[in-house]
Amino acid sequence: MTWPVAGSPELTMLAATLVLAFVSIFPPAHGRTKANGLKWNAGPRDVTPNAPDLVTERLARAQANLMETLPLFVGAVLIAVVADKTGPLTFWGTQAFFWARLAYIPLYAAGVPYVRGVVWMAAMLGFLAVVAALFLP
């Protein structure tokens, strides 16, 4: 199979994860603008007069959660590629991280308990697989 980003499945999944992170910014931003209006959004937003709805708040937390782990994932993938430490662990790890993170957003928005935690753990296991590959021969 030919992978679109430098022929690398790891870099392709990293690029997909970056697109996911970028796209995840917009739903909570839209919800905050919907709650407070365009004038508020165009201004300095020193005060938020109206709290957004529950789903918007959940989407914002899901986005923040992704942004917390994204730098670690980016670093691990880039080190693996540069150090030529890619293989099955990095392949499956990057796949797990991306697909679990993609599933996490709607699960969080819908308020699904437990399953959301399992999906988050799948993403973290994917990240740990990439990190483990860095230290294995």
N, CA, C and O atoms as CSV, one atom per row, in Angstrom:
chain,resi,resn,atom,element,x,y,z
A,1,MET,N,N,0.843,-1.177,0.000
A,1,MET,CA,C,0.000,0.000,0.000
A,1,MET,C,C,0.892,1.244,0.000
A,1,MET,O,O,1.915,1.290,0.682
A,2,THR,N,N,0.493,2.228,-0.760
A,2,THR,CA,C,1.212,3.493,-0.783
A,2,THR,C,C,0.545,4.459,0.182
A,2,THR,O,O,-0.664,4.683,0.116
A,3,TRP,N,N,1.334,5.024,1.071
A,3,TRP,CA,C,0.811,5.966,2.066
A,3,TRP,C,C,1.032,7.385,1.569
A,3,TRP,O,O,2.103,7.691,1.044
A,4,PRO,N,N,0.045,8.252,1.723
A,4,PRO,CA,C,0.126,9.584,1.121
A,4,PRO,C,C,1.218,10.499,1.673
A,4,PRO,O,O,1.701,11.367,0.946
A,5,VAL,N,N,1.616,10.338,2.911
A,5,VAL,CA,C,2.608,11.243,3.491
A,5,VAL,C,C,3.956,10.534,3.542
A,5,VAL,O,O,4.183,9.682,4.401
A,6,ALA,N,N,4.831,10.881,2.639
A,6,ALA,CA,C,6.207,10.376,2.576
A,6,ALA,C,C,6.271,8.851,2.536
A,6,ALA,O,O,7.270,8.257,2.942
A,7,GLY,N,N,5.205,8.220,2.047
A,7,GLY,CA,C,5.191,6.765,1.977
A,7,GLY,C,C,5.163,6.090,3.324
A,7,GLY,O,O,5.394,4.884,3.414
A,8,SER,N,N,4.885,6.839,4.377
A,8,SER,CA,C,4.968,6.330,5.747
A,8,SER,C,C,3.588,6.252,6.389
A,8,SER,O,O,2.876,7.255,6.432
A,9,PRO,N,N,3.191,5.070,6.893
A,9,PRO,CA,C,1.907,4.990,7.598
A,9,PRO,C,C,1.915,5.828,8.876
A,9,PRO,O,O,0.896,6.412,9.244
A,10,GLU,N,N,3.060,5.885,9.549
A,10,GLU,CA,C,3.138,6.656,10.793
A,10,GLU,C,C,2.953,8.155,10.529
A,10,GLU,O,O,2.208,8.829,11.240
A,11,LEU,N,N,3.633,8.664,9.509
A,11,LEU,CA,C,3.487,10.090,9.192
A,11,LEU,C,C,2.105,10.396,8.630
A,11,LEU,O,O,1.573,11.484,8.849
A,12,THR,N,N,1.524,9.452,7.914
A,12,THR,CA,C,0.160,9.641,7.411
A,12,THR,C,C,-0.823,9.744,8.575
A,12,THR,O,O,-1.696,10.612,8.581
A,13,MET,N,N,-0.679,8.862,9.552
A,13,MET,CA,C,-1.587,8.915,10.710
A,13,MET,C,C,-1.317,10.150,11.557
A,13,MET,O,O,-2.241,10.711,12.145
A,14,LEU,N,N,-0.065,10.578,11.626
A,14,LEU,CA,C,0.244,11.818,12.332
A,14,LEU,C,C,-0.438,12.994,11.638
A,14,LEU,O,O,-1.035,13.844,12.298
A,15,ALA,N,N,-0.351,13.045,10.318
A,15,ALA,CA,C,-1.010,14.121,9.565
A,15,ALA,C,C,-2.520,14.068,9.774
A,15,ALA,O,O,-3.158,15.106,9.952
A,16,ALA,N,N,-3.096,12.867,9.753
A,16,ALA,CA,C,-4.537,12.730,9.986
A,16,ALA,C,C,-4.916,13.212,11.386
A,16,ALA,O,O,-5.956,13.845,11.568
A,17,THR,N,N,-4.080,12.915,12.361
A,17,THR,CA,C,-4.335,13.355,13.732
A,17,THR,C,C,-4.257,14.873,13.838
A,17,THR,O,O,-5.042,15.487,14.560
A,18,LEU,N,N,-3.318,15.479,13.124
A,18,LEU,CA,C,-3.231,16.947,13.114
A,18,LEU,C,C,-4.475,17.563,12.481
A,18,LEU,O,O,-4.973,18.584,12.956
A,19,VAL,N,N,-4.977,16.949,11.412
A,19,VAL,CA,C,-6.231,17.439,10.805
A,19,VAL,C,C,-7.372,17.298,11.809
A,19,VAL,O,O,-8.181,18.213,11.962
A,20,LEU,N,N,-7.438,16.162,12.490
A,20,LEU,CA,C,-8.464,15.962,13.510
A,20,LEU,C,C,-8.370,17.032,14.594
A,20,LEU,O,O,-9.388,17.584,15.011
A,21,ALA,N,N,-7.164,17.326,15.048
A,21,ALA,CA,C,-6.977,18.356,16.085
A,21,ALA,C,C,-7.450,19.714,15.578
A,21,ALA,O,O,-8.104,20.457,16.311
A,22,PHE,N,N,-7.125,20.041,14.338
A,22,PHE,CA,C,-7.550,21.314,13.765
A,22,PHE,C,C,-9.071,21.379,13.649
A,22,PHE,O,O,-9.682,22.377,14.034
A,23,VAL,N,N,-9.677,20.332,13.127
A,23,VAL,CA,C,-11.132,20.308,12.947
A,23,VAL,C,C,-11.854,20.349,14.299
A,23,VAL,O,O,-12.941,20.917,14.405
A,24,SER,N,N,-11.253,19.749,15.325
A,24,SER,CA,C,-11.907,19.711,16.639
A,24,SER,C,C,-12.025,21.086,17.293
A,24,SER,O,O,-12.753,21.245,18.272
A,25,ILE,N,N,-11.323,22.066,16.764
A,25,ILE,CA,C,-11.417,23.433,17.293
A,25,ILE,C,C,-12.775,24.054,16.983
A,25,ILE,O,O,-13.303,24.818,17.792
A,26,PHE,N,N,-13.339,23.740,15.836
A,26,PHE,CA,C,-14.493,24.471,15.339
A,26,PHE,C,C,-15.831,24.186,16.014
A,26,PHE,O,O,-16.574,25.140,16.249
A,27,PRO,N,N,-16.199,22.934,16.348
A,27,PRO,CA,C,-17.500,22.747,16.999
A,27,PRO,C,C,-17.660,23.502,18.323
A,27,PRO,O,O,-18.686,24.153,18.516
A,28,PRO,N,N,-16.688,23.442,19.243
A,28,PRO,CA,C,-16.893,24.227,20.466
A,28,PRO,C,C,-16.856,25.732,20.211
A,28,PRO,O,O,-17.564,26.486,20.878
A,29,ALA,N,N,-16.047,26.175,19.264
A,29,ALA,CA,C,-16.017,27.609,18.938
A,29,ALA,C,C,-17.370,28.046,18.395
A,29,ALA,O,O,-17.863,29.118,18.747
A,30,HIS,N,N,-17.964,27.237,17.553
A,30,HIS,CA,C,-19.291,27.556,17.006
A,30,HIS,C,C,-20.328,27.625,18.127
A,30,HIS,O,O,-21.168,28.524,18.155
A,31,GLY,N,N,-20.257,26.662,19.052
A,31,GLY,CA,C,-21.214,26.656,20.166
A,31,GLY,C,C,-21.080,27.880,21.055
A,31,GLY,O,O,-22.084,28.428,21.510
A,32,ARG,N,N,-19.846,28.316,21.309
A,32,ARG,CA,C,-19.645,29.525,22.121
A,32,ARG,C,C,-20.155,30.765,21.389
A,32,ARG,O,O,-20.750,31.654,21.998
A,33,THR,N,N,-19.916,30.817,20.071
A,33,THR,CA,C,-20.407,31.953,19.284
A,33,THR,C,C,-21.927,31.938,19.237
A,33,THR,O,O,-22.559,32.991,19.324
A,34,LYS,N,N,-22.511,30.776,19.101
A,34,LYS,CA,C,-23.969,30.651,19.089
A,34,LYS,C,C,-24.571,31.150,20.410
A,34,LYS,O,O,-25.621,31.792,20.423
A,35,ALA,N,N,-23.895,30.847,21.506
A,35,ALA,CA,C,-24.399,31.259,22.821
A,35,ALA,C,C,-24.209,32.745,23.091
A,35,ALA,O,O,-24.990,33.346,23.828
A,36,ASN,N,N,-23.165,33.349,22.495
A,36,ASN,CA,C,-22.812,34.724,22.855
A,36,ASN,C,C,-22.846,35.723,21.707
A,36,ASN,O,O,-22.734,36.926,21.942
A,37,GLY,N,N,-22.995,35.263,20.492
A,37,GLY,CA,C,-23.143,36.155,19.351
A,37,GLY,C,C,-21.833,36.494,18.659
A,37,GLY,O,O,-20.745,36.327,19.210
A,38,LEU,N,N,-21.977,36.974,17.434
A,38,LEU,CA,C,-20.816,37.340,16.625
A,38,LEU,C,C,-20.062,38.526,17.196
A,38,LEU,O,O,-18.835,38.577,17.112
A,39,LYS,N,N,-20.787,39.492,17.784
A,39,LYS,CA,C,-20.119,40.664,18.364
A,39,LYS,C,C,-19.164,40.222,19.475
A,39,LYS,O,O,-18.040,40.716,19.562
A,40,TRP,N,N,-19.603,39.311,20.304
A,40,TRP,CA,C,-18.745,38.773,21.362
A,40,TRP,C,C,-17.535,38.066,20.752
A,40,TRP,O,O,-16.403,38.253,21.199
A,41,ASN,N,N,-17.788,37.253,19.727
A,41,ASN,CA,C,-16.707,36.484,19.109
A,41,ASN,C,C,-15.673,37.401,18.460
A,41,ASN,O,O,-14.480,37.100,18.486
A,42,ALA,N,N,-16.119,38.513,17.880
A,42,ALA,CA,C,-15.207,39.439,17.208
A,42,ALA,C,C,-14.455,40.324,18.197
A,42,ALA,O,O,-13.432,40.916,17.853
A,43,GLY,N,N,-14.954,40.411,19.410
A,43,GLY,CA,C,-14.325,41.260,20.415
A,43,GLY,C,C,-13.240,40.541,21.188
A,43,GLY,O,O,-12.812,39.456,20.795
A,44,PRO,N,N,-12.789,41.137,22.288
A,44,PRO,CA,C,-11.692,40.550,23.073
A,44,PRO,C,C,-12.120,39.379,23.957
A,44,PRO,O,O,-11.267,38.692,24.519
A,45,ARG,N,N,-13.412,39.143,24.088
A,45,ARG,CA,C,-13.964,38.039,24.890
A,45,ARG,C,C,-13.463,38.063,26.327
A,45,ARG,O,O,-13.189,37.020,26.920
A,46,ASP,N,N,-13.347,39.265,26.875
A,46,ASP,CA,C,-12.906,39.400,28.263
A,46,ASP,C,C,-13.893,38.761,29.229
A,46,ASP,O,O,-13.506,38.224,30.268
A,47,VAL,N,N,-15.167,38.825,28.875
A,47,VAL,CA,C,-16.231,38.258,29.701
A,47,VAL,C,C,-17.096,37.386,28.804
A,47,VAL,O,O,-17.444,37.774,27.689
A,48,THR,N,N,-17.434,36.222,29.296
A,48,THR,CA,C,-18.350,35.343,28.570
A,48,THR,C,C,-19.693,35.402,29.276
A,48,THR,O,O,-19.884,34.767,30.313
A,49,PRO,N,N,-20.636,36.175,28.709
A,49,PRO,CA,C,-21.900,36.386,29.408
A,49,PRO,C,C,-22.793,35.157,29.486
A,49,PRO,O,O,-23.498,34.975,30.479
A,50,ASN,N,N,-22.780,34.324,28.480
A,50,ASN,CA,C,-23.667,33.154,28.451
A,50,ASN,C,C,-22.845,31.877,28.349
A,50,ASN,O,O,-21.965,31.748,27.498
A,51,ALA,N,N,-23.145,30.961,29.215
A,51,ALA,CA,C,-22.481,29.657,29.139
A,51,ALA,C,C,-23.013,28.910,27.923
A,51,ALA,O,O,-24.213,28.948,27.652
A,52,PRO,N,N,-22.143,28.235,27.193
A,52,PRO,CA,C,-22.635,27.442,26.059
A,52,PRO,C,C,-23.396,26.226,26.559
A,52,PRO,O,O,-23.372,25.906,27.747
A,53,ASP,N,N,-24.070,25.555,25.639
A,53,ASP,CA,C,-24.838,24.373,26.030
A,53,ASP,C,C,-23.904,23.229,26.453
A,53,ASP,O,O,-22.688,23.292,26.274
A,54,LEU,N,N,-24.504,22.212,27.004
A,54,LEU,CA,C,-23.764,21.079,27.566
A,54,LEU,C,C,-22.893,20.377,26.514
A,54,LEU,O,O,-21.747,20.026,26.796
A,55,VAL,N,N,-23.424,20.174,25.322
A,55,VAL,CA,C,-22.665,19.494,24.271
A,55,VAL,C,C,-21.447,20.324,23.874
A,55,VAL,O,O,-20.368,19.773,23.653
A,56,THR,N,N,-21.611,21.637,23.782
A,56,THR,CA,C,-20.480,22.509,23.454
A,56,THR,C,C,-19.403,22.401,24.519
A,56,THR,O,O,-18.217,22.336,24.196
A,57,GLU,N,N,-19.793,22.381,25.766
A,57,GLU,CA,C,-18.816,22.251,26.846
A,57,GLU,C,C,-18.093,20.901,26.776
A,57,GLU,O,O,-16.888,20.824,27.016
A,58,ARG,N,N,-18.828,19.848,26.448
A,58,ARG,CA,C,-18.199,18.535,26.305
A,58,ARG,C,C,-17.223,18.516,25.135
A,58,ARG,O,O,-16.126,17.969,25.238
A,59,LEU,N,N,-17.633,19.120,24.018
A,59,LEU,CA,C,-16.748,19.182,22.848
A,59,LEU,C,C,-15.475,19.962,23.170
A,59,LEU,O,O,-14.390,19.612,22.706
A,60,ALA,N,N,-15.618,21.018,23.964
A,60,ALA,CA,C,-14.441,21.804,24.362
A,60,ALA,C,C,-13.510,20.966,25.239
A,60,ALA,O,O,-12.290,21.051,25.102
A,61,ARG,N,N,-14.071,20.164,26.133
A,61,ARG,CA,C,-13.241,19.307,26.985
A,61,ARG,C,C,-12.568,18.203,26.165
A,61,ARG,O,O,-11.413,17.857,26.416
A,62,ALA,N,N,-13.285,17.655,25.191
A,62,ALA,CA,C,-12.690,16.630,24.331
A,62,ALA,C,C,-11.539,17.228,23.519
A,62,ALA,O,O,-10.494,16.599,23.351
A,63,GLN,N,N,-11.741,18.439,23.023
A,63,GLN,CA,C,-10.685,19.113,22.263
A,63,GLN,C,C,-9.480,19.382,23.165
A,63,GLN,O,O,-8.345,19.121,22.766
A,64,ALA,N,N,-9.705,19.890,24.354
A,64,ALA,CA,C,-8.607,20.169,25.288
A,64,ALA,C,C,-7.855,18.886,25.630
A,64,ALA,O,O,-6.629,18.889,25.745
A,65,ASN,N,N,-8.592,17.793,25.792
A,65,ASN,CA,C,-7.956,16.521,26.110
A,65,ASN,C,C,-7.049,16.067,24.978
A,65,ASN,O,O,-5.949,15.572,25.227
A,66,LEU,N,N,-7.492,16.227,23.745
A,66,LEU,CA,C,-6.645,15.881,22.602
A,66,LEU,C,C,-5.400,16.759,22.569
A,66,LEU,O,O,-4.295,16.269,22.336
A,67,MET,N,N,-5.580,18.054,22.803
A,67,MET,CA,C,-4.444,18.972,22.748
A,67,MET,C,C,-3.415,18.689,23.845
A,67,MET,O,O,-2.236,19.004,23.682
A,68,GLU,N,N,-3.851,18.099,24.957
A,68,GLU,CA,C,-2.916,17.752,26.036
A,68,GLU,C,C,-1.971,16.633,25.618
A,68,GLU,O,O,-0.790,16.652,25.966
A,69,THR,N,N,-2.478,15.671,24.882
A,69,THR,CA,C,-1.658,14.522,24.517
A,69,THR,C,C,-1.011,14.651,23.138
A,69,THR,O,O,-0.066,13.928,22.824
A,70,LEU,N,N,-1.510,15.554,22.332
A,70,LEU,CA,C,-1.004,15.687,20.959
A,70,LEU,C,C,0.498,15.973,20.884
A,70,LEU,O,O,1.174,15.336,20.077
A,71,PRO,N,N,1.056,16.888,21.673
A,71,PRO,CA,C,2.505,17.119,21.561
A,71,PRO,C,C,3.335,15.875,21.862
A,71,PRO,O,O,4.369,15.651,21.234
A,72,LEU,N,N,2.893,15.079,22.802
A,72,LEU,CA,C,3.608,13.844,23.136
A,72,LEU,C,C,3.563,12.864,21.968
A,72,LEU,O,O,4.567,12.243,21.621
A,73,PHE,N,N,2.383,12.738,21.370
A,73,PHE,CA,C,2.213,11.845,20.224
A,73,PHE,C,C,3.058,12.320,19.042
A,73,PHE,O,O,3.744,11.518,18.408
A,74,VAL,N,N,3.013,13.602,18.747
A,74,VAL,CA,C,3.803,14.161,17.650
A,74,VAL,C,C,5.282,13.854,17.867
A,74,VAL,O,O,5.962,13.371,16.961
A,75,GLY,N,N,5.772,14.134,19.061
A,75,GLY,CA,C,7.180,13.894,19.359
A,75,GLY,C,C,7.560,12.438,19.200
A,75,GLY,O,O,8.590,12.127,18.602
A,76,ALA,N,N,6.747,11.546,19.725
A,76,ALA,CA,C,7.065,10.114,19.651
A,76,ALA,C,C,7.091,9.627,18.209
A,76,ALA,O,O,7.991,8.885,17.816
A,77,VAL,N,N,6.106,10.043,17.423
A,77,VAL,CA,C,6.060,9.603,16.020
A,77,VAL,C,C,7.255,10.147,15.245
A,77,VAL,O,O,7.889,9.417,14.484
A,78,LEU,N,N,7.560,11.416,15.436
A,78,LEU,CA,C,8.688,12.002,14.702
A,78,LEU,C,C,10.012,11.352,15.092
A,78,LEU,O,O,10.852,11.093,14.230
A,79,ILE,N,N,10.202,11.090,16.366
A,79,ILE,CA,C,11.431,10.403,16.796
A,79,ILE,C,C,11.502,9.017,16.171
A,79,ILE,O,O,12.559,8.611,15.688
A,80,ALA,N,N,10.393,8.290,16.174
A,80,ALA,CA,C,10.378,6.942,15.600
A,80,ALA,C,C,10.747,6.961,14.120
A,80,ALA,O,O,11.501,6.108,13.653
A,81,VAL,N,N,10.218,7.927,13.390
A,81,VAL,CA,C,10.507,7.993,11.952
A,81,VAL,C,C,11.957,8.402,11.718
A,81,VAL,O,O,12.653,7.782,10.914
A,82,VAL,N,N,12.415,9.437,12.412
A,82,VAL,CA,C,13.787,9.930,12.213
A,82,VAL,C,C,14.816,8.885,12.643
A,82,VAL,O,O,15.847,8.721,11.991
A,83,ALA,N,N,14.538,8.184,13.731
A,83,ALA,CA,C,15.474,7.181,14.248
A,83,ALA,C,C,15.330,5.828,13.541
A,83,ALA,O,O,16.017,4.865,13.883
A,84,ASP,N,N,14.440,5.768,12.562
A,84,ASP,CA,C,14.191,4.532,11.815
A,84,ASP,C,C,13.793,3.392,12.763
A,84,ASP,O,O,14.288,2.270,12.656
A,85,LYS,N,N,12.893,3.710,13.684
A,85,LYS,CA,C,12.414,2.735,14.653
A,85,LYS,C,C,10.966,2.335,14.360
A,85,LYS,O,O,10.255,1.862,15.246
A,86,THR,N,N,10.538,2.527,13.113
A,86,THR,CA,C,9.168,2.175,12.764
A,86,THR,C,C,9.042,0.685,12.513
A,86,THR,O,O,10.001,0.008,12.141
A,87,GLY,N,N,7.846,0.201,12.725
A,87,GLY,CA,C,7.563,-1.220,12.544
A,87,GLY,C,C,6.143,-1.496,12.991
A,87,GLY,O,O,5.319,-0.583,13.027
A,88,PRO,N,N,5.844,-2.735,13.331
A,88,PRO,CA,C,4.479,-3.074,13.724
A,88,PRO,C,C,3.966,-2.264,14.923
A,88,PRO,O,O,2.805,-1.856,14.935
A,89,LEU,N,N,4.811,-2.030,15.922
A,89,LEU,CA,C,4.352,-1.259,17.091
A,89,LEU,C,C,3.969,0.170,16.714
A,89,LEU,O,O,2.940,0.679,17.159
A,90,THR,N,N,4.790,0.808,15.903
A,90,THR,CA,C,4.461,2.191,15.526
A,90,THR,C,C,3.301,2.228,14.542
A,90,THR,O,O,2.487,3.152,14.576
A,91,PHE,N,N,3.218,1.232,13.668
A,91,PHE,CA,C,2.093,1.172,12.729
A,91,PHE,C,C,0.785,1.068,13.499
A,91,PHE,O,O,-0.109,1.897,13.328
A,92,TRP,N,N,0.672,0.050,14.346
A,92,TRP,CA,C,-0.576,-0.161,15.079
A,92,TRP,C,C,-0.797,0.902,16.147
A,92,TRP,O,O,-1.938,1.260,16.437
A,93,GLY,N,N,0.276,1.407,16.728
A,93,GLY,CA,C,0.138,2.459,17.732
A,93,GLY,C,C,-0.441,3.738,17.157
A,93,GLY,O,O,-1.327,4.347,17.755
A,94,THR,N,N,0.060,4.150,15.988
A,94,THR,CA,C,-0.470,5.373,15.377
A,94,THR,C,C,-1.901,5.168,14.899
A,94,THR,O,O,-2.725,6.080,14.982
A,95,GLN,N,N,-2.196,3.973,14.399
A,95,GLN,CA,C,-3.571,3.676,13.988
A,95,GLN,C,C,-4.512,3.754,15.195
A,95,GLN,O,O,-5.572,4.376,15.128
A,96,ALA,N,N,-4.112,3.117,16.293
A,96,ALA,CA,C,-4.956,3.106,17.497
A,96,ALA,C,C,-5.167,4.515,18.031
A,96,ALA,O,O,-6.280,4.885,18.406
A,97,PHE,N,N,-4.092,5.302,18.064
A,97,PHE,CA,C,-4.220,6.660,18.592
A,97,PHE,C,C,-5.208,7.460,17.762
A,97,PHE,O,O,-6.126,8.071,18.310
A,98,PHE,N,N,-5.032,7.464,16.445
A,98,PHE,CA,C,-5.918,8.266,15.595
A,98,PHE,C,C,-7.363,7.808,15.681
A,98,PHE,O,O,-8.254,8.612,15.957
A,99,TRP,N,N,-7.605,6.523,15.447
A,99,TRP,CA,C,-8.990,6.049,15.382
A,99,TRP,C,C,-9.689,6.156,16.738
A,99,TRP,O,O,-10.882,6.455,16.797
A,100,ALA,N,N,-8.964,5.918,17.811
A,100,ALA,CA,C,-9.574,6.070,19.133
A,100,ALA,C,C,-9.880,7.536,19.415
A,100,ALA,O,O,-10.928,7.851,19.978
A,101,ARG,N,N,-8.978,8.431,19.031
A,101,ARG,CA,C,-9.228,9.859,19.226
A,101,ARG,C,C,-10.409,10.338,18.387
A,101,ARG,O,O,-11.179,11.194,18.824
A,102,LEU,N,N,-10.547,9.797,17.205
A,102,LEU,CA,C,-11.688,10.145,16.350
A,102,LEU,C,C,-12.993,9.684,17.004
A,102,LEU,O,O,-13.979,10.421,17.001
A,103,ALA,N,N,-13.005,8.481,17.560
A,103,ALA,CA,C,-14.197,7.951,18.221
A,103,ALA,C,C,-14.491,8.671,19.536
A,103,ALA,O,O,-15.649,8.788,19.937
A,104,TYR,N,N,-13.454,9.149,20.200
A,104,TYR,CA,C,-13.582,9.782,21.509
A,104,TYR,C,C,-14.454,11.033,21.459
A,104,TYR,O,O,-15.244,11.275,22.372
A,105,ILE,N,N,-14.319,11.820,20.410
A,105,ILE,CA,C,-15.034,13.103,20.337
A,105,ILE,C,C,-16.555,12.924,20.379
A,105,ILE,O,O,-17.204,13.538,21.226
A,106,PRO,N,N,-17.152,12.106,19.500
A,106,PRO,CA,C,-18.611,11.957,19.599
A,106,PRO,C,C,-19.062,11.237,20.867
A,106,PRO,O,O,-20.146,11.503,21.385
A,107,LEU,N,N,-18.223,10.321,21.367
A,107,LEU,CA,C,-18.587,9.658,22.619
A,107,LEU,C,C,-18.639,10.658,23.767
A,107,LEU,O,O,-19.541,10.606,24.603
A,108,TYR,N,N,-17.673,11.564,23.805
A,108,TYR,CA,C,-17.663,12.589,24.842
A,108,TYR,C,C,-18.841,13.535,24.662
A,108,TYR,O,O,-19.517,13.877,25.633
A,109,ALA,N,N,-19.093,13.958,23.427
A,109,ALA,CA,C,-20.202,14.877,23.156
A,109,ALA,C,C,-21.536,14.271,23.577
A,109,ALA,O,O,-22.413,14.973,24.079
A,110,ALA,N,N,-21.683,12.967,23.372
A,110,ALA,CA,C,-22.923,12.290,23.732
A,110,ALA,C,C,-23.003,11.947,25.210
A,110,ALA,O,O,-24.052,11.513,25.684
A,111,GLY,N,N,-21.917,12.134,25.944
A,111,GLY,CA,C,-21.917,11.851,27.376
A,111,GLY,C,C,-21.916,10.368,27.700
A,111,GLY,O,O,-22.450,9.955,28.729
A,112,VAL,N,N,-21.323,9.571,26.836
A,112,VAL,CA,C,-21.298,8.120,27.040
A,112,VAL,C,C,-20.239,7.779,28.094
A,112,VAL,O,O,-19.049,7.998,27.867
A,113,PRO,N,N,-20.663,7.245,29.239
A,113,PRO,CA,C,-19.673,6.891,30.266
A,113,PRO,C,C,-19.016,5.550,29.964
A,113,PRO,O,O,-19.518,4.773,29.152
A,114,TYR,N,N,-17.917,5.289,30.606
A,114,TYR,CA,C,-17.172,4.028,30.569
A,114,TYR,C,C,-16.594,3.707,29.194
A,114,TYR,O,O,-15.384,3.522,29.064
A,115,VAL,N,N,-17.430,3.638,28.182
A,115,VAL,CA,C,-16.924,3.352,26.834
A,115,VAL,C,C,-15.943,4.454,26.425
A,115,VAL,O,O,-14.896,4.188,25.833
A,116,ARG,N,N,-16.305,5.689,26.754
A,116,ARG,CA,C,-15.407,6.798,26.448
A,116,ARG,C,C,-14.050,6.584,27.109
A,116,ARG,O,O,-13.017,6.830,26.488
A,117,GLY,N,N,-14.039,6.136,28.343
A,117,GLY,CA,C,-12.795,5.861,29.051
A,117,GLY,C,C,-11.999,4.743,28.417
A,117,GLY,O,O,-10.772,4.816,28.353
A,118,VAL,N,N,-12.674,3.711,27.949
A,118,VAL,CA,C,-12.002,2.600,27.275
A,118,VAL,C,C,-11.381,3.087,25.968
A,118,VAL,O,O,-10.263,2.701,25.625
A,119,VAL,N,N,-12.105,3.931,25.244
A,119,VAL,CA,C,-11.591,4.472,23.983
A,119,VAL,C,C,-10.380,5.371,24.253
A,119,VAL,O,O,-9.393,5.322,23.519
A,120,TRP,N,N,-10.455,6.188,25.303
A,120,TRP,CA,C,-9.313,7.026,25.667
A,120,TRP,C,C,-8.094,6.147,25.978
A,120,TRP,O,O,-6.977,6.448,25.557
A,121,MET,N,N,-8.325,5.069,26.715
A,121,MET,CA,C,-7.229,4.163,27.061
A,121,MET,C,C,-6.650,3.510,25.810
A,121,MET,O,O,-5.439,3.297,25.742
A,122,ALA,N,N,-7.472,3.190,24.828
A,122,ALA,CA,C,-6.972,2.622,23.574
A,122,ALA,C,C,-6.032,3.615,22.888
A,122,ALA,O,O,-5.000,3.222,22.345
A,123,ALA,N,N,-6.389,4.898,22.914
A,123,ALA,CA,C,-5.513,5.916,22.329
A,123,ALA,C,C,-4.192,5.983,23.090
A,123,ALA,O,O,-3.125,6.075,22.483
A,124,MET,N,N,-4.267,5.936,24.410
A,124,MET,CA,C,-3.041,6.011,25.198
A,124,MET,C,C,-2.176,4.770,25.005
A,124,MET,O,O,-0.949,4.873,25.005
A,125,LEU,N,N,-2.787,3.607,24.841
A,125,LEU,CA,C,-2.011,2.400,24.555
A,125,LEU,C,C,-1.337,2.511,23.187
A,125,LEU,O,O,-0.217,2.035,23.001
A,126,GLY,N,N,-2.023,3.137,22.236
A,126,GLY,CA,C,-1.406,3.386,20.937
A,126,GLY,C,C,-0.188,4.270,21.070
A,126,GLY,O,O,0.861,3.990,20.489
A,127,PHE,N,N,-0.324,5.339,21.836
A,127,PHE,CA,C,0.813,6.226,22.088
A,127,PHE,C,C,1.951,5.462,22.761
A,127,PHE,O,O,3.105,5.592,22.353
A,128,LEU,N,N,1.643,4.673,23.777
A,128,LEU,CA,C,2.668,3.913,24.483
A,128,LEU,C,C,3.343,2.882,23.585
A,128,LEU,O,O,4.523,2.580,23.766
A,129,ALA,N,N,2.607,2.340,22.620
A,129,ALA,CA,C,3.219,1.405,21.670
A,129,ALA,C,C,4.284,2.117,20.841
A,129,ALA,O,O,5.352,1.561,20.584
A,130,VAL,N,N,3.990,3.348,20.424
A,130,VAL,CA,C,4.977,4.115,19.654
A,130,VAL,C,C,6.197,4.394,20.529
A,130,VAL,O,O,7.330,4.244,20.073
A,131,VAL,N,N,5.979,4.794,21.769
A,131,VAL,CA,C,7.093,5.076,22.681
A,131,VAL,C,C,7.903,3.806,22.944
A,131,VAL,O,O,9.133,3.849,22.964
A,132,ALA,N,N,7.224,2.687,23.143
A,132,ALA,CA,C,7.934,1.430,23.389
A,132,ALA,C,C,8.846,1.073,22.222
A,132,ALA,O,O,9.949,0.565,22.424
A,133,ALA,N,N,8.388,1.338,21.008
A,133,ALA,CA,C,9.195,1.025,19.825
A,133,ALA,C,C,10.514,1.795,19.819
A,133,ALA,O,O,11.503,1.343,19.240
A,134,LEU,N,N,10.520,2.947,20.459
A,134,LEU,CA,C,11.761,3.756,20.512
A,134,LEU,C,C,12.848,3.077,21.327
A,134,LEU,O,O,14.035,3.300,21.088
A,135,PHE,N,N,12.454,2.249,22.286
A,135,PHE,CA,C,13.409,1.653,23.212
A,135,PHE,C,C,13.691,0.180,22.930
A,135,PHE,O,O,14.510,-0.440,23.608
A,136,LEU,N,N,13.019,-0.368,21.943
A,136,LEU,CA,C,13.257,-1.768,21.610
A,136,LEU,C,C,14.276,-1.870,20.482
A,136,LEU,O,O,14.371,-0.979,19.639
A,137,PRO,N,N,15.038,-2.964,20.473
A,137,PRO,CA,C,16.029,-3.117,19.397
A,137,PRO,C,C,15.378,-3.333,18.038
A,137,PRO,O,O,16.077,-3.479,17.035
